[in-house]
Amino acid sequence: MTYVRELIPPRAPPALAVRSLAPARVAGIGVLLLWAALAIALVFMMINGWDQDKFQRYGPRYLHGLWTTISLVGLSVILGAILSAPIAFARMARNKVLNGIAYAYVYVFRSTPLLAQLFLIYYGLGSFRPELEAVGLWWFFREAWYCGLFSLTLNTAAYQAEILRGAIESVPRGQHEGAAALGLSKRNAFRKVILPQALIVALRPYGNEIVLLIKGSAVVAIVTVYDLMGETRYAFSRTFDYQTYLWAAIFYLAIVEALRHLWAFIEARLTRHLKR
């Protein structure tokens, strides 16, 4: 026996501690099992209730509605982004009049339901037909698709304006001072230093807003726009088959999932210099 073994005699390893399942863990496992059972049941019902004739009859209509939804949301996001820029700058302006107008716009469109805004535009402005014809705008407001586009654009512009304003104001003051120390003008400093950092901060909120707009765009089906939900309502009114709404949910889920992966890729590309 060595001198070290005499000073520190060997001991048996400690017994492994038995971890008991906490109530929260048990509840989480139970919820996961419940969701798994529901998913399996839905797949089983879809397989048993599959109707080839309905698929051939209404499948093209679903694709048409899917394209209508994508185009409607895409145009709304682009137009809303263009409209949100001056609103965001007005919210940050020192001029109380501009700030008040921008604040009122954002407050109204963020505090009222999208459905109410759509009804006010489609049905409310539709009651002013003589006045709209006099100014040459009746061709726009008589079409449900244009009214849906207009309401979605105004709604998302309010949210995007707040996203952009918050992102710009989140850039540290030291970045402004550093750009000024380098001799950059305020315009160049904003374009080359402040805005790129702000857009990275705003990237995820923008993605969330697009997802919410995709799901919220289903309200345009109420004013006879045959988007994805509109075509689903049409198919259900002819078949009274609940699976028509199930397929619509699958399409919406596919759109959101594709957008999520696209946004994750864009974020990874734009922030690769921040990762070590």
Summary of the structure (lengths in Angstrom):
residues: 276
radius of gyration: 27.6
end to end distance: 50.2
largest distance: 108.5
contacts: 748
relative contact order: 0.11
helix: 83%
strand: 0%
